[in-house]
Amino acid sequence: MAISIRKAKRINELPSYLFAEIDRRKRAALARGVDLIDLGVGDPDIPTSPKIVEKLMEGASKPVNHRYPNSAGLLEFRQAVADWYKRRFGVKLDPVKEVLSLIGSKEGIANMAVAFVDPGDLVLVPNPCYPVYHIGTSFCGGRNYFLPLTKENDFLPDLNAIPVELARQAKMLWINYPNNPTGAVAEKDFFAGVVEFAHRHNIIVCHDAAYTEMGFDGYRPMSFLEVDGAKEVGMEFHSLSKTFNMTGWRIGMAVGNHELVGALAQVKSNVDSGIFQAVQEAAIEALRLGDEIVEPSRKIFQERRDILVSGLRSAGIECEKPRATFYVWVSVPKGLTSAQFATRLLDEAGVVTTPGNGFGEAGEGYVRFTVCVDKKRLEEVTDRIRQVRF
Ligand SMILES: *Cc1c(COP(=O)(O)O)cnc(C)c1O
């Protein structure tokens, strides 16, 4: 007989899996032989460039790469990150003290809480959001205070609406632009306000910049670190995943304030041993090639965005046309909840989406579509949706 197994409270207290019902229906539809189109996952369907794959293969055959890597990352990788930040954003970084490799930015985001959140500490988190921000806090016994992102506020948190006593207590603030799941973007005045707020209340700012390279119609989103004083209060998380169609490779970076980067490095040196150096060598090549690789996928995602947005609008469904990211944040037709709309899209159109409330209560009233399938399939999506009466 097995011993009695009791999971840690932090596991038992995880929010219930809101997508479980959608998952069940998805499996049932697949079993019935339905030709499902999955616009649920934010994972580029475009393969990694052969030029990058080539570097991995070269790197994999070198014995020097078969040993433990350095947990902070190859100096050459950190230098490549610094060069890219300089070229792309005009931001100067010291590759030794201000750049750290991550096993995908998700890893670094989760470990930030280990580095900075003590039990009871307060963290400011947008809602809706990428769930890792608040789960990191919860795992460390911290408290989350949620900042609603609404259409009225252009999906930017209203820092003035935070009660002063809570702002004083807050240890850390998460922001993410271009934003997942809303597709919203932020401009310099917003970031400048964040820096001022952080100085005033002594708050660490973490900007998740995973989508800065996915801007459309010539729009180039900025780095938080471009703003004066940003490096005094915070850091930025970035990733090769979305930029270079490399989600499976697991490589990203944390950059910015050297004390913050240093503390995260301290955590990481105790729990991981870095990234396979051949992957780092491939990532150096990706950063070096930059726009040569990124521009063709921008074009593809932009064309897909246009097909989906105009198709949905012609079906009478309201949505934001994102200036960046591969997400389209769609308003739920009157009389339905997010979950009901997503369920009907699945059952009646064979289209998988993510109910907005899965990213937080403030996402209720929306459903997130991704454009990670080809344009033929997106045309099929809008044809099918036009035939359903909502
Ligand atoms: C995809 C995503 C990440 C994580 O990307 P990694 O593959 O772990 O680098 C982080 N933040 C947001 C908002 C994302 O959408």
The ligand as a Gaussian input file, in Angstrom:
#p B3LYP/6-31G(d) Opt

LIG

0 1
 C        5.131000      33.299000     -24.054000
 C        5.250000      34.259000     -22.946000
 C        6.303000      34.196000     -22.030000
 C        7.252000      33.034000     -21.898000
 O        8.061000      32.812000     -22.899000
 P        9.300000      31.844000     -22.756000
 O        9.098000      30.844000     -23.838000
 O        9.295000      31.201000     -21.404000
 O       10.469000      32.718000     -22.954000
 C        6.430000      35.200000     -21.088000
 N        5.541000      36.181000     -21.022000
 C        4.498000      36.259000     -21.851000
 C        3.555000      37.389000     -21.713000
 C        4.319000      35.289000     -22.832000
 O        3.243000      35.360000     -23.616000

